[in-house]
Amino acid sequence: MVRMAKGLTFGTSIVDWQERINVERMRRERADKARAVLRSRGIPALLAAGPANTRYLTGLRGPEFQPQLWYVLFFAEGDPIVFHHAGWIHFYPPEVPWITEWRQARAWLSGGGGLGPDAAAEEAKKFADGIVAALSERGVAKEPLAVTGIDARGQRALADAGVKTADGASLMLEATKTKTIDEINCLKMAFAITDASWYAAWEKLRPGARDTEASEAAKAAAWANGADEVPAMHFRTGPTSFDRAFERTGRILNHGDLAYASFCSLGYMGYKTCYYRTFSVGREPEPKVKDWYKRLVDRISRVIDEIKPGKTTADAALRFPPASTWGYTDEAELLTLEIGHGIGLHAYGYPIINRQWSLDHPYPFEEGMTIAIEGREGEPGYGGVRLEDAVVVTKDGAELIDHWPRDEILVAPGPR
């Protein structure tokens, strides 16, 4: 039996009369977890780019229209050094007193934008020289440096400068695999906001409407209810809804169409949803569709039942059907279709649950993990159904943190 997690008792605003999401505590506890991982691996520093990594380590945001425009040098001992982008570095420091060291970032725009290889190499050298100087100041220039989110040119420049690098991505996954109470509440808030989007879409999915109308209504509801990141919120409808086909086509909905959306990467304080639901346009779904959906709900529920401390991803993966169920010859043909995956600032974190990897490489479940579990059923050319739930792992098992109805397909449009 799938259990619901305790709901939030507060909204997105700040008050002085109730403990809500404590962002100062969240920043501190995330940094403490990252430092503990570095110490356990004997690595004194981590160089990180990419919004999921940099926000986790520092609580900061930055420009992301090109990769690694800014980056963070994070230490097992001592305060981080933030290398920030043009403009941001002059505005940002007075706004974030918990960061004490700032430097100008060096970026080569992925070697594009007309920069050319020679100029890019010169800029990458300046980047590496800046990192070496900072490491030398902290007395760890001779030690391994964990690196994540830095491209091949940047890593070559570091090697040319004599820096010994180590895999930083695995360190970040280890640090982020379990969530603090504030992180869990950020995810609960993100899913609560997304429920407003489901309702807005439910009202728009009617015969004669375009799939994009429902997407736009969902986006507007997300912004209105406090989301700070809103993705495309795309729908797949009718014959494009199985197995996975085009979205945002502007397709006109027909009476009896199936329609599902992936409201994924909708963010609150950077914590992102991954959330599927299915609707039937204009009428009750056919008996075969109800059978598909019942099998799907039962399957996802069985996977969730296996997610608890003392069990592993292999135990849960066994509850997914093998690829041969659909006539496929390789489990890779189901990758991201029948899967569980960690959610948080990273869209795909620890742990991954699927038959492709988990049976041979099981990973233990731990209290505080947050995981999304998804699957689908259908018929090519006709359409299909999808469902994705999100859970938090407690000492007693997994509890749902999403609240939109899951046990049946809702008929659209919804009540007005």
N, C-alpha and C positions, 0 to 999 in steps of 0.2 A: 504494500500500500504506500503510494507516494504521499509524503507529508509536506505541509506548507511551513516555511520558515516564519518566524515572528515578523510582523509588519512594522514599518517605521511609525513612530508617533509624532513625527515632525515633518516640516516641509523644507524648501530650499533656502528660506530666508534665515538671517542671523538674529538671535535673541539673547538676552542676558538672563532669562529665567528658566532655561532648560539646557541640559547637556545635549548637544547635537553632534554633527561631525566635527571633530576637533582637528583642524588642519595642521596646527602646530605639532600636536602629538603624532599625527599621521606622517608628517615629514620626518620627524625624529626617529620614529620606529622603523620606517623604511630604510633610512640611512644606517641605522644600527644593524639591521638585518644584512644589508650589503657589506658592511664592514666585517661582520662575523663570518661571512662566506669568504672574503678575501683573506682573513686571518687563518681560517681553517685550511686554505689552499697554500698558505705561505707566500702570497702575492701581495706586495705592498701598495699597488696602485692599479687603477682601472681607467682606461681612456674610452669614453662612450659618446656616441652620436646616435641620433634617432630619437623621436619624441617620447616613445615609451620608456627608453632607458634614461634619458636626461631628466625627464619629469620625475621619475621614480627616485633618482639620486639626489635631486636638488629642489624639487617642487616648482621648477621654472618652466616657462614656455619660450618659444622662439619661432623664427621663420622656418618653414619646412617646404617651401616651393622648389628648392633644390636640396639634394642630400648633403648632410654634414656642413651646413652653413655655420653651425655652432656646435660646440662639443664641451664635454666636462672631463676634467682630470680629477678623479675621485680617489681618496687615499684611505687605507686601512687605519692609519693614525693621522689625525690632523684634518683641517678643513679642506673642502674641495676648491679647485681653481676652475672658474667658469671662463671659457673662451667664447665670447659672444660676437654677434654679427654687427655689421655697420648699422648705425642708427640705434639699434637696441642697446648697445654697450654704453651709450651716452644717456639714454633715458632710464634704463632699468635699475641700476645699482641703488638709487635712493628708495626704490619701491620694495626692495627685498633685503632687509637688514640682516637676515640670517646667512647671506653670502658675503664674505669679506674680501675675497680676492677675485679680480676681474682682469681679463686680458683680451686683446683683439684677436678674433679668430682669423685664420687664413683659409680661404676656400678657392677651389679651382673650377667650380661650376661643372663638375664631372668631366672636365676637359672640353666641354661644349661651349656654346654661346660665342663661337668665333675665337675662343682663347687660343686653341692650338696646342700641340704637344710640348713644345719648348717652354712656352709660358706656364703651362700647367705644371711641368716638372719643376720649374723655378719656384712656383708658389708652394708646391708640395714640400720642397726642401725647407722653405721658411716655416711651414707648418711643423715639420719634424724638428727643426732647430728650436722652435718655441717649446715643444714638449720636452726635449732634452734639457733645455735650460731650467724648466720648472722641476723636472725630476732631480736635477743636480742640486737645486736649492733645497729640496727636501731630503737629500742624501740617499736617494734610491735609484740613481741613474744606472747602476750596474746590476740592478735586480730585474726580474721579469716584469713586463708590463702587460696586463690583460687588455685586450682591444676588442671592441664590438662596434659595429655601425660605420666603420671607416673603410673606404673602398681600397681596391688593390693598389692604386697609385700611392695613396697615403701610407699603406702598410709597407710598400717598397721603400718609400722615403724614410720611414722609421728604421727599417733594416739597414739602409745605407748609412744612417746616422749612428749605427751601432746598438740600437735598441733591441733587446731580446723580447719578443712578443709571445703571448699566450692567448688561448681562446677565452674571450670575455663573454661571448653569448651564453655559454653554459653556466657561467657564474651568475649572470643576470637571471637566467631561468631558475637557478637554485634559490636565489634571493627572493624571487617573486612567486614561488610556487604556492606558498600559503599567504593568507591575507590577514591583516589586523582588523579589529572591530570597525575602525573608521573606513578602511578600504571596502569591507563587506557592505557597510552602510552606503558608501558611494555607489556600489553596484546595485543595491536595492533601490536607490533613488533613480538610477538610470533606467531600470526596468519599470518603475512606477511611471516615469515620464513617458516611456514607450507605450504604456497602456493607453495613454491619451491619444497617441498616434494611431494605435489599432482602432480605437473608437471612431476617430475622424475618417480613417480609410473605410471602415465598415459602412459609414453613412454614404460614401461616394460610389461604392461598387454596385452599380446598377446597369441593367441593359441599356445600351446606347451611349454610356459614358466611355471615356478612354482610360486605359490603365494609368496613364500619367496623371490624371486628375486625382486619383486616390493617393498616388505618391506625393503630389504637391500638398494635399490636405494633411497628410501624415507629417510632412516636414514642418508645416506651419504650426501644427499642434505641438510638436517637439520643442520648437523655439519658444512658443508661448508658455510652455510649462517648465522651462528652466534648463533645457539641454545646452551644453556649451560646445558640442560638436554634433552636427546633423548630416548624415550621409544621404545618398540618393534615395533610399527607402523604396527600392524598385519592386514592382510586381511582375510576376510571370503568370500568364492567364491562358485558359483554353488549351489548344494544342501545344503551346510553348511551355506548359507547366510540367512536362515530364520528358526526358529525365532531368536535364537542366539545359535550358535554351535561352534565347534572347530575352532581355528585359528592357523596360522603358521603350517599347516599340511604338507607342501611341495607338495600339490596337483597340478597336471598338469592341466592347464587351457584348457577348451574346447571352441570351437567356439560357441558364443552365451551365454556363462556364464555371470551371474551377479556377480559383485565383489564390495565389499565395505570395507572400512577400518575405524577404529577409531584412528585417529591421536590425541590421548589424552595424556595429561601430557607432551607434548613437551614444554620445559620451556625456558624463557628468563628472567634472573634475578629472577628466581624462579616462575614467573607467567606463568601459564600453560593453554594450549589449551584444549578444548574438541570439536572435529571437525569430523563429518562424511560426506563422499560423496560416491556416487555410480557410477560405470562404467558398460558398456556393452562391452564384449570382442568380437571384430571382426565384429560386425554388429549392426544395429539399434535394440533396444529392441522390443519385441513383443507388440502388442496393449494392452494386459492386463497389461503388465509391465508399459507401459506409463500411463495407467489409475491409477495403484497403485501410481505411482510417483506423478501424478498430485494431487491426493487426499492428499498425504503426504505434498507436497509443500503448498497446500491451507490450510491444518490444521496448520502447523507450522506458516504460515503467520498470521492466525487468532489468534493464541496464542500470537504472537509478538504484534499484534495490541492492545491487552488488557494490555500490559505491559507499564504502565505510572503512574506518581504520581496521587494520587486520586483513583486509582484502587487497588485491592488486588490480591493475588495469587488465590483466589477462582474464581474471574472473568476470569482469564487466564485458570485455570484448567477446567472450563466448556467447553472450546474449544477443549479439548482432548476427544475422544470418550470413553464411558464406556467400561470396560473389557468385558462385554457381547457381544460387537461388534464382537469379535473374538471367542466367545463361552466360555470364561473364566467365572469362578464363583466368583472370588475374585480380587479386584484391586491390591493385592500384586503380582499377576501373571504378572503385567506390570511394576513392580518396576525397574527403570533405563532404561526401554524401551520407555515409553511414559512419558516424564518428562522434567521439567525445573529445573536448579540448579545453584546456585551462583558459579562463578569461580574466581580464583585469585591465591594466594599462596595455599589456600585450594581447593581441587578438587570439593568438595561438601560443599559449604557454604550457607549462607542465600542468597536468599530465595529458598525454594523448591516449585515447582509447579507440583502437580499431583492430581488426583481424590482420591487417597488413603488417603491423609491427608488435602489437602488445603481447601476442601469444608467445613470441620468441624473446621479447625484451620487456618483461613485466615491470611495472613501477608501482610502489606501494602508495595507497591512499593515505593522506594525513589530514587531521583536523585543521580546518581553516582554508583548505583548497576550495576554489570556486571553479565550476566546470559546466560547460554547455554540452548538451547531448542532442544529436539530431539524426533524423532519418527521413525516408520518403518511400512512397509506393505509387504505382500508376501504370499507365499503358501508353506506349509511344503513339503519337498521333491523336490520342484522345485527351490526355491530360493526367494530372497526378496530384497527390497531396503531400504536404510536408509538415513536420512538427519539430520544434526545438525548444527544449526546456533548459533552464539554468538552475544549478543547485549549489549550496554551500555544504561542505562536509563538516558534520558535527561528530562528537564522540559516540553518538548513537546512530549515525548514518547520515544520509543526504537529505536535505530539505530544499523544496522549491523556493526560489526567490522571484519567479515570475508569476503573475496573477491572472493574465488573460485566459479565458476558458480554453481548456485543452482536451476535454473528453469527447467533444463532438464538433462537427463542422458547423459554424454559424452561417445562416442564410443572410445574404446581403441584398439590398441595403438594410442597415440596422434601423432601430427606432429613431424618430426625429423629435 
